Amino acid sequence: MTQRARTEDATEGGPGDTTVGAGGEPDPPYRPGGLTAAEVARRVERGEVNDVPVRSSRSTVDIVRGNVLTRFNALIGVLWVIMLAVAPIQDSLFGFVIVANTGIGIIQELRAKRTLDGLAVIGEARPTVRRDGTATEVPTSGIVLGDLIELGPGDKIPVDGVVAEADNLEVDESLLTGEADPVHKKPGDTVMSGSFVVAGGGAFTATKVGRAAYAAQLAEEASRFTLVHSELRSGISTILKYVTWMMVPTATALVISQLVVKDTDVKGSVARTVGGIVPMIPEGLVLLTSVAFAIGVIRLGRKQCLVQELPAIEGLARVDVVCLDKTGTLTEGGMDVTELRPLGGADEAYVRKVLGALGESDPRPNASLRAIVEAYPDNDDWRCTEALPFSSARKYSGAAFSEGDGQTSAWLLGAPDVLLPDDDPVLDDIDGLNRQGLRVLLLARVGGDLDDPHIAAKAQPTALVVLDQRLRPDAADTLAYFAEQDVAAKVVSGDNAVSVGAVAAKLGLPGAGQTVDARRLPQERETMAAALEDGVVFGRVSPQQKRDMVGALQSRGHTVAMTGDGVNDVLALKDADIGVSMGSGSEATRAVAQIVLLDNSFATLPSVVAEGRRVIGNITRVATLFLTKTVYSVLLAVLVVIAQVEYPFLPRHLTLLSTLTIGVPAFFLALAPNTERARPHFVRRVMRYAVPAGVIAAAATFTTYLLAGAHYSGPEALDAETSAATLTLFLVSLWVLAIIARPYTWWRVGLVAAMGAGFLVVLVVPWLQDFFALRLVGTTMPWAAVGIAAAAAALLEGAWRWVDRKVPA
């Protein structure tokens, strides 16, 4: 059999056949062979190329700028310059720490960029263009003005153009227009970048490329490495905004108090003023958040997981419902024909010829048709005269043939429960096969035009084609993981619900027996949501229904992830909180998904969930450390202003404390494993711990400072008072770290102990005592400082337990 020639080819010189290049030279009219190599070269020379960069990450310049040019870096930079001018180098250590932190952030983001860019190249779409009469795959950026670009089901339209060839071509423009119904395209019709093919095939001539193409700017913006729409990032921004509001008036009052009210050495006052301002700034919090995200990208990249938007890591950790498409997710793409059952006395040999011809009639067969092609070879005596490509909305495909003996016939192949009436006895046999997890297609003879929307009503059953679906070996473990993590799995498929339920049951999905035929689901959102809460497996779901189901679940407060690989999943993937596409999926699904599993392994999803939980849980921990420091720094400054005393600390003291109780431990805690389930209300959960901890730390430290002021006298009194206050603040901060580090593991205990040992070394080594200006005088006040810290630690334990009990998470 020779494949049917296209019946709707455009004629040369037809409407919309030509375009005008940037250089004013008209492009040639549509030719079936496409452009010549010389014409392509001329267009490249003129710059008529699709030069919109498809980027999966920020540029190097953006990364450096984002880490260096921050509001807090500018403030700390000014303070650093002042300290370098008026104080010893040890009081300027905080500036070197910021430089090191910024460098670490840049290095980690650049590593993440390399990972993302490398994976993006692997997963990049390569459209097929016709040049010199030969079909060739080129990168999207390799398309030139006037190129003839071939289209098939699932292909994303990369540039604007005019249809030149159409073979039952149906294009979904919903991502651009919001209209869900596919649009039939004929030669001469326009197509827009950002839309995608849902059925049929054809070719179009590129009339607008690069930034001139419709939706090109949107596509570029959507593909960038971003940290937007993230509760974690927006929560930190909110915290920093409040910190700024608190810090500005407090710092102003402190400056006035230390430089105007107190009649002391100017350089010493400046140093202590800066020492009061610097710790108010949670400068490392944004850094560690970026580093945690970047390292998550690198870890997932090693598992062939492309994170197209970084918040997807966080978002999937918050997911409580995951909607799974059966094909490509629970089952592998391939299938095997296990049985052919002729109906009504049909001749099996003739049926085999029909199936072979049907397989050859579709240039881009789906998984079911590929299995039929493998089982029933083509027969060259038949010629296809009309074809109806498979559509998820119709649930069947079809073709008409001129048989070798001059006879003609038309056939449909699709879902039996769509093509047969509800009371047909054949459905009973099919139900038994479905319960075994087998997929069943009905071959039916029809009369009339295949484009007739009521053609299925004229179907005459001829044979059943039984297909065995190959289960993914890793699917059962992944479903078990989601069940353990209290993430509800809903299987949403276009196949028969009973068959899908049997497959899910083989994989051990809880509640797999609760199958629902989606054609019977209510359309009203609230009642649909109630039905979705109860059901587990949903069959015969249309593409629009998948989208409606995602919206219904979201209306109940669920965070929904959707997996898929076919064009029928695109709308739902776009609307879900997190869209996950297989690397072998269609261009359209990969374009709208936030996460692409390049190795097509469903088993990678638990790793993404684990990374998200690590990021959220650990950043919550370290944010509490940073914000505790901010709270006690602001309160100490307020108390100093009210009491009209010297600020207790020099910058070197707080640099030492911050390094040992926040900086170093936060780095380890931010990158450590963490399986704690993600919870909402990040800001509330951080502040409910940081505020009481900061208040207790400030009160204990200032109490020690005032007692030391009354205890010591003479020219060395201020240094002795500072040392006692530093001891109290360190011990209280170390206890905060000990609480944050729970639950304990050997390395967490070792981390806290190492920080304590580090401070002890500073206290006992003479040159470190001099360097940090720390010298404990006598025994009474140091032991008093320890006692006050112990009392503060007891208060911390009581306050945190009360908060855990009284304040909702």
C-alpha positions in Angstrom: 0.0 0.0 0.0 1.3 3.5 -0.7 0.4 6.2 1.8 -2.3 8.5 0.6 -1.0 11.7 -1.0 -2.1 14.8 0.8 -5.5 15.9 -0.5 -5.3 19.5 0.6 -1.8 20.7 -0.6 -1.5 24.4 -1.2 -1.0 25.6 -4.7 1.9 27.8 -5.6 1.1 31.5 -5.3 -2.0 31.0 -3.1 -3.1 33.4 -0.4 -0.5 33.9 2.3 2.1 31.9 0.4 4.8 34.6 0.4 6.5 36.8 3.0 8.8 39.7 2.8 12.2 39.4 4.4 13.9 42.1 6.5 16.0 43.1 3.5 12.9 43.8 1.4 13.4 40.7 -0.9 10.2 38.6 -1.3 10.5 35.0 -0.2 9.7 32.4 -2.7 6.2 30.9 -2.9 5.4 27.6 -1.2 7.4 24.8 -2.7 6.9 21.2 -1.5 10.7 20.8 -1.2 11.1 23.9 1.0 14.0 26.3 0.8 17.3 25.5 -0.9 20.6 25.6 1.0 21.5 28.9 -0.7 18.2 30.5 0.3 18.8 29.5 3.9 22.3 30.9 3.8 21.0 34.3 2.5 18.4 34.5 5.3 21.0 33.7 7.9 23.2 36.4 6.5 20.3 38.9 6.6 19.6 37.9 10.2 16.2 36.4 9.4 16.6 33.7 11.9 14.6 32.5 15.0 17.1 34.2 17.4 14.9 34.2 20.5 17.1 32.4 23.1 15.5 29.4 24.8 17.0 29.8 28.2 16.6 27.6 31.2 18.7 29.7 33.5 19.7 33.2 34.3 22.7 34.7 32.4 26.0 34.9 34.2 25.7 38.7 34.4 22.2 38.3 36.0 23.6 35.8 38.6 26.5 38.1 39.5 24.3 41.2 39.7 21.7 39.4 41.7 24.2 38.3 44.3 26.3 41.4 44.5 23.9 44.4 44.0 21.5 43.9 46.9 20.1 46.4 49.3 21.8 44.8 52.3 25.2 44.4 50.5 25.2 48.1 49.8 24.5 49.0 53.4 27.1 46.5 54.7 29.6 47.8 52.1 29.2 51.4 53.4 29.6 50.2 57.0 32.7 48.1 56.0 34.4 51.1 54.4 33.8 53.2 57.6 35.2 50.4 59.8 38.3 50.0 57.7 38.9 53.7 58.2 38.3 54.0 62.0 38.9 50.6 63.6 41.3 47.7 63.6 41.0 45.1 60.9 39.3 42.6 63.3 36.3 44.9 63.5 36.0 44.7 59.7 35.8 40.9 59.5 32.1 41.1 58.8 32.9 42.6 55.4 35.2 39.8 54.4 32.5 37.3 55.5 30.0 39.0 53.2 32.4 38.9 50.3 33.0 35.1 50.9 29.3 34.5 51.2 28.5 36.3 48.0 31.3 34.4 46.2 29.8 31.1 47.4 26.4 32.1 46.2 27.7 33.1 42.7 29.7 29.9 42.4 26.8 27.6 43.3 24.3 29.4 41.0 26.8 29.2 38.1 27.1 25.4 38.8 23.3 25.2 38.7 23.3 27.2 35.5 25.7 24.8 33.8 23.5 21.9 35.0 20.3 23.5 33.7 21.8 24.6 30.4 23.2 21.1 29.8 19.9 19.4 30.5 17.9 22.0 28.5 20.0 21.1 25.4 19.2 17.4 25.9 15.5 18.1 26.2 15.3 20.9 23.6 12.7 20.5 20.9 14.0 20.0 17.3 11.4 20.9 14.7 11.5 19.1 11.3 12.0 21.5 8.4 12.0 20.6 4.7 15.1 21.9 2.8 16.2 20.9 -0.7 13.4 18.3 -0.6 14.7 16.6 2.5 13.2 16.6 6.0 15.8 17.6 8.5 15.6 18.2 12.3 17.1 21.5 13.4 17.2 23.3 16.7 14.4 25.9 17.2 17.0 28.7 16.8 18.0 27.2 13.4 14.6 28.0 11.8 14.8 30.8 9.1 12.2 33.0 7.6 10.4 31.1 4.8 11.3 27.6 6.1 8.7 24.9 5.5 8.1 23.2 8.9 6.4 19.9 9.2 3.8 19.2 11.9 2.4 16.2 13.6 0.4 15.3 16.8 2.0 16.8 19.9 4.3 19.2 18.0 4.5 22.7 19.4 4.4 25.4 16.7 7.7 27.3 17.2 7.1 30.4 15.0 4.2 32.2 13.2 3.3 31.0 9.8 0.8 30.1 7.1 -0.4 26.6 6.6 0.9 25.1 3.3 -0.2 21.4 3.7 -3.0 20.1 5.9 -4.0 16.5 6.6 -6.9 16.8 9.0 -4.8 19.3 10.9 -6.2 20.3 14.3 -4.4 23.0 16.3 -5.0 23.8 20.0 -4.6 27.6 20.5 -5.9 27.6 24.1 -2.6 28.6 25.6 -2.8 31.8 23.6 -6.6 32.5 23.3 -8.1 30.6 26.2 -10.4 28.8 23.7 -10.3 25.0 24.5 -11.7 23.6 21.3 -9.1 22.6 18.6 -9.2 24.7 15.4 -9.2 22.9 12.0 -6.6 24.4 9.8 -6.6 24.5 6.0 -3.9 25.7 3.5 -3.7 29.5 3.7 -4.8 29.7 7.4 -2.4 31.3 9.9 -0.8 29.4 12.8 0.7 31.1 15.8 3.8 30.3 17.9 2.8 28.9 21.3 -0.1 26.7 19.9 0.3 23.0 19.3 -1.0 20.2 17.1 -3.6 17.8 18.7 -4.4 15.7 15.6 -3.5 15.3 12.0 -0.5 16.7 10.3 0.8 19.0 7.7 3.4 21.8 7.1 3.5 25.5 7.3 5.7 28.3 6.0 7.4 30.5 8.6 6.3 34.1 8.1 7.5 35.6 11.4 10.6 34.4 13.3 12.5 35.5 16.4 11.1 38.3 18.4 8.6 39.2 15.7 6.7 35.9 16.3 3.5 36.0 18.3 4.1 34.9 22.0 7.9 34.8 21.4 8.4 37.2 24.3 6.1 35.2 26.5 7.8 32.0 25.6 11.2 33.5 26.4 10.1 34.9 29.7 8.4 31.7 30.7 11.4 29.6 30.0 13.8 31.6 32.2 15.3 30.4 35.4 13.1 32.1 38.0 12.5 32.2 41.7 9.1 33.7 41.5 5.7 32.4 42.8 7.5 30.7 45.7 6.1 30.9 49.2 9.6 30.5 50.5 11.0 33.4 48.5 8.0 35.7 48.9 8.1 34.9 52.7 11.7 35.9 53.0 11.0 39.1 51.0 8.2 39.9 53.5 10.6 39.2 56.4 13.3 41.5 54.9 10.7 44.2 54.4 9.7 44.2 58.0 13.3 44.0 59.1 14.1 47.1 57.1 11.2 49.0 58.8 12.4 48.0 62.2 16.1 48.6 61.5 16.0 52.1 60.1 14.6 54.0 63.1 16.4 51.8 65.6 19.8 52.2 63.8 19.2 56.0 63.6 18.4 56.2 67.3 21.5 54.1 68.1 23.7 56.4 66.0 22.4 59.5 67.8 22.8 57.8 71.2 26.4 56.6 70.6 27.8 59.7 68.7 25.9 62.6 70.3 24.6 61.7 73.7 27.6 59.8 74.9 30.7 61.9 75.3 33.3 59.2 74.5 36.0 58.5 72.0 34.6 59.1 68.5 36.3 56.1 66.8 35.1 53.8 69.6 31.6 55.1 69.4 31.6 54.6 65.6 32.8 51.0 66.1 30.2 50.2 68.6 27.5 51.8 66.5 28.4 49.8 63.5 28.5 46.7 65.8 24.9 47.4 66.7 23.7 47.9 63.1 25.4 45.0 61.3 23.8 42.1 63.2 20.3 43.5 62.5 20.8 42.5 58.8 20.0 38.9 58.0 22.5 39.1 55.2 23.1 35.3 54.8 19.5 34.3 54.7 18.9 35.1 51.0 22.3 33.7 50.1 21.6 30.3 51.8 18.1 30.1 50.2 19.7 30.6 46.7 22.4 28.1 47.5 19.9 25.5 48.7 17.8 25.9 45.5 21.0 25.8 43.3 22.3 22.6 45.0 18.9 21.1 44.6 19.0 21.7 40.9 22.4 20.2 40.7 21.4 17.1 42.6 18.3 16.6 40.5 20.2 17.2 37.3 22.4 14.2 38.1 19.2 12.2 38.0 18.2 13.6 34.6 15.5 15.8 36.0 15.2 19.2 34.3 13.7 21.8 36.6 12.5 24.5 34.3 11.3 26.8 37.1 13.1 26.5 40.5 10.0 27.0 42.6 8.8 23.6 41.2 11.2 21.9 43.6 9.5 23.7 46.5 6.0 23.3 45.0 6.2 19.6 44.5 7.2 19.2 48.2 3.9 21.0 49.1 1.7 18.8 46.8 -0.9 16.7 48.5 -2.6 15.4 45.4 -0.8 14.0 42.3 -2.8 13.3 39.2 -1.2 10.5 37.1 -1.8 9.8 33.5 -1.6 6.0 33.0 0.2 5.8 29.7 3.8 6.8 30.0 3.6 7.2 33.8 2.2 3.9 35.2 2.8 2.0 32.0 5.6 2.2 29.4 4.8 3.7 26.0 5.0 0.3 24.2 2.2 -2.2 24.0 1.8 -5.7 22.6 -1.2 -7.2 20.6 -2.1 -10.4 22.5 -5.3 -11.4 20.9 -7.5 -10.6 17.9 -11.2 -11.5 18.2 -13.3 -11.3 15.0 -17.0 -10.5 15.6 -20.1 -11.5 13.7 -18.3 -14.1 11.6 -15.8 -11.7 10.2 -12.9 -13.3 8.3 -9.7 -13.0 10.4 -7.4 -12.8 7.5 -9.4 -9.9 6.1 -9.4 -8.2 9.5 -5.6 -8.5 9.6 -5.4 -6.7 6.2 -7.6 -3.9 7.5 -5.5 -3.5 10.6 -2.3 -3.4 8.6 -3.8 -0.8 6.3 -5.0 1.3 9.2 -1.5 1.2 10.8 0.1 2.5 7.6 -2.5 5.2 7.1 -1.2 7.3 10.1 2.3 8.8 9.6 2.6 9.4 13.3 0.9 6.4 15.0 0.3 6.5 18.8 1.4 3.6 21.1 -1.7 1.5 20.3 -1.4 1.8 16.6 2.4 1.2 16.7 1.6 -2.2 18.4 -0.9 -3.0 15.6 1.7 -2.0 12.9 4.2 -4.4 14.5 1.7 -7.2 14.7 0.1 -6.8 11.3 2.4 -5.8 8.4 1.2 -3.5 5.6 -0.5 -4.8 2.5 0.5 -2.8 -0.6 -2.7 -3.6 -2.5 -4.8 -1.1 -0.5 -4.7 2.7 -1.0 -5.8 5.1 1.7 -8.3 7.7 0.3 -9.3 9.4 3.5 -7.9 9.5 7.0 -9.2 10.6 10.4 -6.4 11.0 12.9 -6.9 9.9 16.5 -8.2 12.5 18.9 -8.4 12.3 22.6 -11.7 14.0 22.5 -13.2 11.6 20.0 -11.5 8.4 21.4 -11.1 6.9 17.9 -9.4 7.2 14.6 -10.3 6.1 11.1 -9.5 5.7 7.4 -11.1 4.9 4.1 -9.5 2.6 1.5 -9.6 1.6 -2.0 -9.0 -2.1 -1.9 -7.0 -4.0 -4.5 -10.1 -5.5 -6.2 -11.7 -2.1 -6.7 -13.9 -2.3 -3.6 -13.9 0.6 -1.1 -14.4 0.5 2.7 -14.2 2.8 5.7 -13.2 1.9 9.2 -13.0 3.2 12.7 -10.6 2.0 15.4 -11.1 3.2 19.0 -12.8 2.8 22.4 -15.5 0.1 22.3 -17.7 1.9 24.9 -17.7 5.0 22.7 -18.4 3.2 19.4 -21.0 0.7 20.7 -24.4 1.4 22.4 -24.5 0.8 26.1 -26.7 -2.4 25.7 -24.4 -4.1 23.2 -23.6 -7.7 24.5 -20.0 -7.4 23.3 -19.4 -4.9 26.1 -19.7 -7.7 28.6 -16.8 -9.6 27.1 -14.8 -6.4 26.9 -15.5 -5.7 30.6 -13.9 -9.1 31.5 -10.8 -8.2 29.5 -10.6 -4.8 31.1 -10.7 -6.3 34.6 -7.5 -8.1 33.7 -5.8 -4.8 33.0 -5.9 -5.4 29.2 -6.6 -2.6 26.8 -9.3 -3.4 24.2 -9.9 -1.5 20.9 -12.9 -2.1 18.6 -12.5 -2.2 14.8 -15.7 -1.2 13.2 -16.9 -0.8 9.6 -18.7 2.4 8.7 -20.4 4.0 5.8 -20.4 7.7 4.9 -18.0 10.6 5.4 -15.4 10.1 8.2 -15.7 13.8 9.1 -19.4 13.3 10.1 -19.5 13.9 13.8 -22.2 11.2 14.1 -20.2 8.6 12.2 -19.7 6.5 15.3 -23.4 5.8 15.5 -23.1 3.9 12.1 -20.3 1.6 13.3 -20.7 -2.1 12.6 -18.5 -4.1 15.1 -16.0 -6.3 13.2 -13.2 -7.3 15.6 -11.7 -6.7 19.1 -8.0 -6.0 19.3 -6.6 -6.9 22.8 -3.5 -5.1 23.9 -1.2 -5.9 26.9 0.3 -2.8 28.5 3.8 -2.9 29.8 4.0 -1.8 33.5 6.8 0.5 34.6 9.0 -1.5 36.9 9.5 1.5 39.2 5.8 2.6 39.3 4.8 0.4 42.3 7.6 1.8 44.6 6.8 5.3 43.6 3.1 4.9 44.3 4.0 3.3 47.7 6.2 6.3 48.5 3.3 8.8 47.8 1.0 6.7 50.0 3.5 6.8 52.9 3.9 10.5 52.5 0.1 11.1 52.6 0.0 12.3 49.0 -3.2 11.2 47.4 -2.7 9.7 43.9 -5.5 10.0 41.4 -5.1 8.1 38.0 -6.7 10.2 35.3 -6.8 8.5 31.9 -8.6 8.5 28.6 -8.7 4.7 28.7 -11.5 2.5 30.0 -11.8 3.1 33.8 -12.0 -0.6 34.7 -8.9 -1.4 32.6 -7.0 1.5 34.2 -8.1 0.4 37.7 -6.8 -3.1 37.1 -3.5 -1.7 36.0 -3.4 0.5 39.1 -4.3 -2.5 41.3 -1.4 -4.5 39.9 0.9 -1.7 41.1 -0.6 -1.7 44.6 -2.4 1.7 44.4 -4.7 2.0 47.5 -8.3 2.3 46.4 -7.6 1.2 42.8 -11.0 -0.5 42.8 -12.8 2.8 43.2 -13.1 3.5 39.4 -15.2 6.3 37.9 -16.2 6.8 34.3 -15.5 10.5 33.8 -18.4 10.8 31.3 -20.7 10.5 34.3 -18.9 13.1 36.4 -21.0 16.3 37.2 -19.9 19.4 35.4 -20.5 21.8 38.3 -17.1 22.4 40.1 -18.2 21.8 43.7 -20.0 18.5 43.0 -17.1 17.4 40.8 -14.7 18.2 43.6 -16.7 16.0 46.0 -16.7 13.1 43.5 -12.9 13.5 43.0 -12.3 13.3 46.7 -13.9 9.9 46.8 -12.7 8.4 43.6 -9.1 7.2 42.8 -9.2 6.0 39.2 -10.9 8.0 36.5 -11.3 6.7 32.9 -12.6 8.1 29.6 -11.4 11.6 30.7 -11.4 14.2 27.9 -8.6 16.8 27.8 -10.9 19.5 28.9 -12.1 17.4 31.8 -8.6 16.8 33.0 -8.2 20.6 33.2 -11.6 20.9 35.0 -10.6 18.2 37.5 -7.4 20.0 38.4 -9.4 23.2 39.0 -12.0 21.3 41.1 -9.3 19.8 43.3 -7.6 23.2 43.7 -10.9 24.7 44.8 -10.8 22.3 47.8 -7.5 23.8 48.9 -5.3 21.0 47.4 -1.9 21.6 45.9 -2.1 19.5 42.7 0.7 18.0 40.6 -0.1 16.6 37.2 2.0 14.2 35.2 1.6 13.5 31.5 3.3 13.1 28.2 0.7 13.5 25.5 -1.1 16.5 23.9 -4.2 15.6 25.8 -2.4 16.5 29.0 -1.2 20.0 28.1 -4.2 22.0 29.4 -4.1 20.2 32.8 -0.3 20.4 33.1 -0.6 24.2 32.5 -3.3 24.7 35.2 -1.8 22.3 37.8 0.3 23.8 40.6 3.2 21.6 39.3 3.3 20.1 35.8 5.6 17.1 35.3 6.3 15.9 31.8 8.2 12.9 30.5 11.2 13.6 28.3 9.8 11.4 25.6 6.5 13.4 25.7 5.3 15.8 23.1 6.9 19.2 22.6 3.8 20.8 23.9 3.9 19.0 27.2 7.6 19.7 27.8 7.0 23.3 27.0 4.3 23.9 29.7 5.7 21.6 32.4 7.8 23.0 35.3 9.7 19.6 35.6 10.8 17.4 32.8 11.9 13.8 33.6 14.4 13.4 30.8 15.0 9.7 31.4 11.2 9.1 31.5 11.5 7.6 34.9 8.5 8.1 37.1 10.7 7.0 40.0 12.5 10.3 39.9 9.5 12.1 41.4 10.3 11.1 45.0 13.7 12.6 44.6 12.1 15.9 43.6 9.8 15.8 46.6 12.7 15.0 48.9 14.7 17.9 47.5 11.8 20.3 48.0 11.3 19.1 51.6 15.0 19.5 52.2 14.9 23.1 50.9 11.8 24.1 52.8 12.5 22.4 56.1 16.1 23.5 56.2 15.5 27.1 55.2 12.9 27.3 57.9 15.5 26.2 60.4 18.2 28.6 59.3 15.7 31.5 58.9 14.9 31.1 62.6 18.6 31.4 63.4 19.0 34.5 61.3 15.8 36.2 62.5 16.6 35.4 66.2 19.8 37.4 65.7 17.9 40.3 64.1 15.4 40.4 66.9 17.9 40.4 69.7 20.1 43.0 67.8 17.2 45.4 67.4 16.1 44.9 71.0 19.6 45.5 72.4 19.9 48.7 70.4 16.5 49.9 71.8 17.6 49.0 75.4 20.9 50.8 74.9 19.2 53.9 73.7 16.7 53.9 76.6 19.4 53.2 79.2 21.8 55.7 77.6 24.8 53.3 77.9 27.6 52.2 75.6 26.6 49.6 73.1 27.9 46.3 74.6 29.7 44.9 71.5 32.3 45.8 68.9 31.7 44.3 65.4 34.4 41.7 66.0 32.4 40.2 68.9 29.2 39.8 66.9 31.1 38.5 63.8 32.6 35.8 66.1 29.1 35.0 67.5 27.4 35.0 64.2 30.0 32.8 62.6 29.8 30.2 65.4 26.1 30.2 66.1 24.6 31.1 62.7 27.0 31.2 59.7 28.8 27.9 59.8 26.0 25.8 61.3 23.4 27.3 59.0 25.4 26.3 56.0 25.5 22.6 57.1 21.8 22.7 58.3 20.7 24.2 55.0 22.2 21.4 52.9 21.5 18.5 55.2 18.9 15.7 54.4 15.4 16.6 55.7 12.3 14.5 55.1 9.9 16.7 57.1 6.7 17.3 55.3 6.4 20.8 53.9 3.9 23.0 55.8 2.4 26.4 54.8 2.7 29.8 56.5 6.5 30.1 56.3 6.7 33.6 57.8 4.4 32.7 60.7 6.3 29.6 61.6 9.6 31.3 61.5 8.6 34.4 63.5 6.8 32.4 66.2 10.1 30.9 67.2 12.5 33.8 66.4 10.6 36.5 68.3 10.6 34.8 71.7 14.1 33.5 71.2 15.3 37.0 70.3 13.5 38.6 73.2 15.0 36.1 75.7 18.5 36.5 74.3 18.4 40.3 74.4 17.0 40.4 77.9 19.6 37.9 79.2 22.5 39.7 77.5 21.5 43.2 78.7 20.9 41.9 82.2 24.5 40.5 82.3 25.8 43.8 80.8 24.1 45.9 83.4 25.3 43.7 86.3 28.8 43.7 84.9 28.7 47.5 84.7 27.9 47.6 88.4 30.5 45.0 89.2 33.5 46.3 87.3 35.2 49.7 87.6 38.3 51.4 86.2 39.7 51.9 82.7 39.3 48.2 81.7 35.7 48.0 82.9 34.1 48.3 79.4 36.1 45.4 78.0 35.2 43.2 81.0 31.5 44.1 80.7 31.6 43.4 77.0 33.3 40.0 77.6 30.7 39.0 80.2 27.8 40.0 77.9 29.4 38.2 74.9 29.6 35.0 77.0 25.9 35.2 77.9 24.8 35.9 74.4 27.0 33.1 72.9 25.6 30.5 75.4 22.0 31.6 74.7 22.6 31.6 70.9 24.2 28.2 71.2 21.1 26.9 73.0 18.9 28.3 70.2 21.2 26.4 67.7 20.8 23.2 69.8 17.0 23.5 69.6 17.0 24.2 65.9 19.3 21.2 65.2 16.7 18.7 66.6 16.0 15.9 66.1 19.6 15.0 66.9 21.9 12.8 64.8 25.6 12.2 65.5 26.7 15.0 63.1 24.2 17.5 64.5 25.4 16.9 68.0 29.0 17.1 66.7 28.2 20.4 64.9 26.8 22.1 68.1 29.7 20.7 70.2 32.3 22.0 67.6 30.8 25.5 67.7 31.0 25.5 71.5 34.6 24.2 71.4 35.5 27.0 68.9 34.4 29.7 71.3 36.2 28.0 74.2 39.4 28.1 72.1 39.0 31.8 71.6 38.6 32.3 75.4 41.8 30.3 76.4 44.3 31.2 73.6 46.0 34.5 74.5 46.5 35.9 71.0 42.8 35.1 70.1 41.8 36.8 73.3 43.6 39.9 72.2 42.4 39.7 68.6 38.7 39.5 69.6 39.1 41.7 72.7 37.6 39.0 75.0 39.0 38.6 78.4 37.0 37.2 81.3 37.9 39.1 84.5 37.6 37.4 87.9 35.2 34.5 88.6 32.1 36.1 90.0 30.8 37.8 86.9 31.7 35.1 84.4 29.9 32.5 86.5 27.0 35.0 86.8 26.9 35.2 83.0 26.7 31.4 82.8 23.9 31.3 85.3 21.9 34.0 83.5 22.4 32.1 80.2 21.2 28.8 81.9 18.1 30.6 83.1 17.5 32.0 79.6 17.9 28.5 78.1 15.3 27.2 80.5 13.0 30.0 79.4 13.7 29.2 75.8 12.7 25.6 76.3 9.5 26.6 78.0 8.6 29.3 75.4 9.2 27.0 72.4 7.2 24.2 73.9 4.3 26.6 74.7 4.5 28.0 71.1 4.4 24.4 69.7 1.3 23.6 71.8 -0.6 26.9 71.4 0.2 28.4 68.0 -1.1 26.5 65.0 1.4 25.6 62.3 
